[in-house]
Amino acid sequence: MASRTPHPVLDNRALNRATLARQLLLSRAEMSARDAVGHLLGLQAQNVKPPYFQLHARLAGFRPAELAGLMESREVVRMVTMRSTIHTHTADDALTLRPLVQPARDREVNYFRKGLAGVDLERLAELARAFVDAEPRTMAELREELLKEWPDADPQSLSVAARCRLPLVQVTPRGVWGRSGQVRLTTVENWLGRPAGEAQPVDEVVLRYLAAFGPASVKDMQIWAGLTRLREAFERLRPGLAVFRDENGVELFDLPDAPRPDADTPAPPRFLPEFDNLLLSHADRTRVVAPEIKGRTWTGNQAHCTLLVDGFLAGLWKRDGNTLTVQLFQETSAARKEEIAAEGELMLGAMGGPESPESTDGTADGTEEPGKVSVRFASIHG
């Protein structure tokens, strides 16, 4: 009996280049912002600014006004989906991805049952929907309204239950480049003027995930989606997928015709914002975080803005007006610093100045006058 042919092994550099290609980070794509948001299955967006910077790192000629226009025309929205975190999604995905992850949001409420004693969750959802659909409300306003019905309930638990049970979107001007606004919420159906569709079939979402994040394991996708029990979907799709293994023997799946560039393909420096999808969508992040820096304090804090050099996490960055400070994890060549500085100057030129969006506290950010930009380097010790 012939022995079974072993699956090809992809080392970390091969996985790195494949993932960068899918994430549009190996070279900037000639793609619209709307198409990019759809291809990437959304942009993680706990803070206001990151989606704009994510797209700048990925798209040729991107300007903030393009995404801002999509926000204002309601072609993209900000809402809680995967991993119970805020994402920027296309309108179509907002209406169909949220139903897919709704069971996970329902289970999340169970952690707050103690503060919800005596609360009818169906009644809560009904009251909350009517309140936020009458006009967009702040979470404080919603909480106060629900406390009228259940005065003995825990206020935070009521807020969590409403957020989990309803597909709430943050309405504009929140999230629009160059404008500021308090977080006000309404349902996605009310904001978009059409009902939510059926949940996207999980098999379809698996294929879309592999197109944007593959090659990947079942566990990788479960980390990205915040869902469990996805093995069955992968097994259904197995006959039509390419199968590999990583250096640790973990089985990886991929679309047969998806790009898997040579491991030596040049990868230009890229400045990524905090909470970038690239660093949050795999169980094993060594395809981006090299073993020699894995585990240090700054690699585990996703609130940092990060720098990729040769495709791997190589430093942190911070913008202060027209100055960009780059903290490298280790020394690099003068030629490499020139490449990093050129990319930094490109980012500052496109994304700096008075048109920056509001900061997380709702105040204006980036009010300095446009002028000469500069990049300075510093070292960092883990």
C-alpha positions in Angstrom: 0.0 0.0 0.0 1.5 3.4 -1.0 2.3 5.7 1.8 0.3 8.9 2.1 2.1 12.0 0.6 3.0 14.4 3.5 1.7 17.9 3.4 4.3 20.5 2.3 5.8 22.5 5.1 5.7 26.3 5.1 8.3 28.0 7.3 7.7 31.3 9.1 9.1 33.4 6.3 6.9 31.7 3.7 3.9 32.2 5.9 4.9 35.8 6.5 5.1 36.6 2.8 1.8 34.8 2.1 0.0 36.7 4.8 1.5 40.0 3.8 0.3 39.4 0.3 -3.3 38.6 1.4 -3.2 41.6 3.8 -2.2 44.0 1.0 1.1 44.8 2.8 3.6 43.3 0.5 2.8 46.0 -2.0 0.1 48.6 -1.9 -3.0 47.5 -3.8 -4.8 49.5 -6.5 -8.1 48.9 -4.8 -10.9 51.1 -3.5 -11.3 51.6 0.3 -14.7 49.9 0.2 -13.3 46.8 -1.6 -10.4 46.6 0.8 -12.7 46.7 3.8 -14.7 43.9 2.3 -11.6 41.9 1.3 -10.2 42.2 4.8 -13.5 41.2 6.4 -13.5 44.5 8.3 -10.9 46.6 10.1 -10.5 46.4 13.8 -11.5 49.8 15.2 -11.6 50.1 19.0 -10.1 53.6 18.4 -11.2 56.1 15.8 -8.0 56.5 13.8 -6.7 53.0 13.2 -8.9 52.1 10.2 -7.6 55.1 8.3 -4.0 54.1 9.0 -4.6 50.5 8.2 -5.8 51.5 4.7 -2.9 53.9 4.2 -0.5 51.0 4.7 -2.3 48.8 2.3 -3.7 51.0 -0.6 -2.0 53.0 -3.3 -3.0 56.6 -3.2 -5.3 56.3 -0.2 -6.6 59.5 1.3 -8.6 59.7 4.5 -11.5 61.5 2.8 -12.3 58.3 0.9 -13.1 56.2 4.0 -14.7 59.3 5.6 -17.0 59.5 2.7 -18.0 55.9 3.0 -18.7 56.5 6.7 -21.0 59.4 5.9 -22.8 57.7 3.1 -23.3 54.7 5.3 -21.5 52.3 3.0 -19.3 51.3 5.9 -20.2 51.3 9.6 -18.6 50.8 13.0 -20.0 48.1 15.2 -19.2 45.2 17.5 -18.7 41.9 15.7 -15.7 39.5 16.0 -14.1 39.0 19.4 -16.6 41.4 20.9 -14.7 44.3 19.5 -15.6 47.2 17.3 -14.9 46.7 13.6 -15.4 48.9 10.5 -17.4 46.8 8.1 -19.1 47.3 4.7 -22.8 47.6 5.1 -23.4 44.2 3.6 -21.0 42.5 6.0 -22.5 44.4 9.0 -25.9 43.0 8.2 -24.7 39.4 7.8 -21.5 38.9 9.8 -23.1 40.1 13.1 -25.8 37.3 12.9 -23.0 34.8 12.4 -21.3 35.8 15.7 -24.5 36.5 17.5 -24.4 33.2 19.5 -21.0 34.2 20.9 -22.5 37.6 21.9 -25.4 35.9 23.6 -23.0 33.7 25.6 -21.2 36.8 26.7 -24.2 38.0 28.6 -24.0 34.9 30.8 -20.9 36.4 32.5 -23.1 39.2 33.8 -26.2 37.1 34.9 -25.6 38.0 38.5 -26.2 41.7 37.8 -29.2 40.8 35.6 -31.3 39.0 38.2 -35.0 39.4 37.3 -34.2 40.9 33.9 -36.1 39.5 30.9 -33.6 39.7 28.1 -36.1 39.6 25.4 -38.0 42.5 27.0 -34.6 44.3 27.4 -33.8 43.9 23.7 -37.3 45.1 22.7 -37.1 48.2 24.9 -33.5 49.0 24.0 -34.3 48.7 20.2 -37.3 51.0 20.4 -35.3 53.6 22.4 -32.2 53.7 20.1 -34.2 53.5 16.9 -36.3 56.6 18.0 -33.0 58.5 17.8 -29.3 57.6 18.3 -28.5 57.5 22.0 -25.4 57.4 24.2 -24.8 54.3 26.2 -25.4 56.4 29.4 -28.8 57.4 28.0 -29.6 53.8 27.1 -28.5 52.6 30.5 -30.7 55.1 32.3 -33.7 54.2 30.2 -33.3 50.5 31.1 -32.8 51.3 34.8 -36.4 52.7 34.8 -37.6 49.2 34.0 -35.1 47.3 36.3 -33.9 49.8 39.0 -32.3 47.0 41.0 -30.2 45.6 38.2 -26.5 46.4 37.8 -26.1 49.3 35.4 -23.0 47.9 33.7 -24.7 44.5 33.2 -27.7 46.2 31.6 -25.3 48.0 29.2 -23.5 44.8 28.3 -26.7 43.0 27.7 -28.0 45.7 25.4 -24.7 45.8 23.4 -24.7 42.0 23.1 -28.3 41.4 22.3 -28.6 44.2 19.7 -26.5 44.9 16.6 -25.7 48.5 17.6 -23.7 50.8 15.3 -21.8 54.0 16.2 -23.4 56.7 14.1 -21.5 59.5 12.4 -19.9 62.0 12.9 -18.1 59.6 15.2 -15.3 58.0 13.2 -15.3 60.5 10.4 -11.9 62.0 9.6 -11.6 65.6 10.6 -14.7 65.6 12.7 -15.4 64.7 16.3 -18.5 63.3 18.0 -19.7 61.5 21.0 -20.5 57.7 20.7 -24.2 57.5 19.8 -25.8 54.2 19.0 -28.7 52.9 16.9 -29.4 49.5 15.4 -27.7 48.6 12.1 -31.0 47.9 10.5 -32.3 51.4 11.4 -29.0 53.1 10.3 -28.9 51.3 7.0 -32.6 51.4 6.3 -32.9 47.7 5.5 -33.3 44.5 7.5 -30.4 42.2 8.5 -29.9 39.3 6.3 -29.4 35.7 7.1 -26.0 35.0 8.7 -23.3 34.5 6.1 -22.8 30.7 5.6 -19.8 29.7 7.8 -18.2 27.9 4.9 -18.2 31.1 2.8 -16.7 33.0 5.7 -13.9 30.4 6.1 -13.0 30.9 2.4 -13.0 34.7 2.8 -10.9 34.4 5.9 -8.3 32.3 4.1 -8.3 34.8 1.2 -7.4 37.6 3.7 -5.4 35.8 6.4 -4.3 32.4 5.0 -2.7 30.0 5.1 -4.2 29.3 8.4 -5.2 26.6 10.9 -8.7 26.0 12.4 -7.5 27.6 15.6 -6.2 30.7 13.8 -9.7 31.4 12.4 -11.3 30.7 15.7 -9.1 33.3 17.3 -10.0 35.8 14.6 -13.7 35.2 14.7 -14.1 34.6 18.5 -16.0 31.4 17.6 -15.5 27.7 18.4 -16.3 24.5 16.6 -15.2 25.5 13.2 -13.4 22.2 12.4 -16.5 20.8 10.7 -16.6 23.7 8.2 -12.9 23.1 7.4 -13.5 19.4 6.9 -16.4 20.0 4.5 -14.2 22.3 2.5 -11.0 20.2 2.7 -11.4 18.5 -0.7 -11.2 21.9 -2.4 -8.4 23.4 -0.3 -4.6 23.2 -0.3 -3.2 21.7 2.9 0.2 22.5 4.4 1.9 22.2 7.8 3.9 24.8 9.7 7.3 24.1 11.2 5.6 22.7 14.3 3.5 20.3 12.4 0.2 22.2 12.7 -2.1 21.7 9.8 -2.8 24.8 7.7 -5.5 25.3 5.0 -5.5 27.6 2.1 -7.2 28.5 -1.2 -5.4 26.6 -4.0 -4.8 29.6 -6.2 -4.1 32.2 -3.5 -0.8 34.0 -3.6 2.1 32.4 -1.8 5.1 34.5 -2.8 8.7 33.2 -2.4 10.0 33.6 1.1 12.7 35.9 -0.2 10.3 38.4 -1.8 11.2 41.9 -0.6 8.8 43.3 2.0 8.9 47.1 2.4 8.6 48.8 5.8 5.1 49.5 6.9 3.7 51.6 9.8 0.7 49.9 11.3 -1.7 51.5 13.8 -2.7 50.0 17.2 -5.0 46.9 17.0 -4.1 46.1 13.4 -5.7 43.0 12.0 -2.4 41.5 11.0 -1.4 41.1 14.7 -4.7 39.9 16.0 -6.0 37.2 13.6 -3.9 34.1 14.2 -3.4 31.9 17.2 0.3 31.6 16.3 1.8 35.0 15.6 5.3 33.9 14.9 4.6 34.5 11.2 4.9 38.2 12.1 6.5 38.3 15.5 10.0 36.7 15.3 10.9 34.2 18.1 13.8 36.4 19.4 11.3 39.2 20.4 8.3 37.1 21.2 7.2 37.4 24.8 8.7 40.8 25.5 6.4 43.3 27.2 5.8 45.5 24.1 4.9 42.6 21.8 1.9 41.6 23.9 0.3 45.1 24.1 -1.7 45.6 21.0 -2.4 49.3 21.9 1.1 50.1 20.5 1.5 51.4 16.9 3.9 49.0 15.3 6.5 48.9 12.6 7.1 46.1 10.1 10.6 45.7 8.7 11.3 42.9 6.3 7.8 41.8 7.0 8.2 41.2 10.8 7.5 43.3 13.9 10.6 45.4 14.3 9.6 48.5 16.4 7.1 50.9 17.7 6.2 54.4 16.5 4.5 57.5 17.8 3.4 60.7 16.0 3.7 64.1 17.7 2.6 66.7 15.3 4.8 66.5 12.2 7.5 64.4 14.0 7.5 60.7 13.9 9.5 58.9 16.6 10.5 55.3 15.6 11.7 53.0 18.4 13.6 50.0 16.9 13.9 46.8 18.9 17.4 46.4 17.6 19.9 48.3 15.5 19.7 48.2 11.8 21.6 49.4 8.8 21.7 53.0 7.6 20.2 51.9 4.3 17.3 50.3 6.1 16.8 53.4 8.2 16.5 55.4 5.1 13.7 53.1 3.8 11.9 53.4 7.1 12.2 57.1 7.2 10.9 57.4 3.6 7.9 55.3 4.5 7.4 57.4 7.6 7.5 60.6 5.7 5.0 59.3 3.2 2.6 58.4 6.1 3.0 61.8 7.8 2.5 63.6 4.5 -0.7 61.7 3.7 -2.1 61.3 7.2 -0.8 64.2 9.3 -1.9 67.8 9.7 -5.2 69.3 10.8 -7.5 66.8 9.1 -6.8 64.0 11.6 -9.8 62.4 13.2 -10.9 62.9 16.8 -8.8 61.2 19.5 -10.3 58.6 21.8 -11.4 61.2 24.3 -13.4 63.1 21.6 -11.0 66.1 21.4 -9.4 67.4 18.2 -6.1 65.7 17.3 -3.4 66.9 14.9 -4.2 70.6 14.9 -0.7 71.6 13.9 -0.1 73.5 10.7 1.1 71.4 7.8 4.8 71.7 7.3 8.1 69.9 7.1 7.9 66.4 8.5 10.7 64.6 10.3 11.5 61.1 11.4 13.7 60.4 14.4 15.0 57.0 15.7 15.3 55.8 19.2 16.1 52.4 20.7 13.8 50.4 22.9 14.6 47.7 25.4 12.2 44.9 26.3 
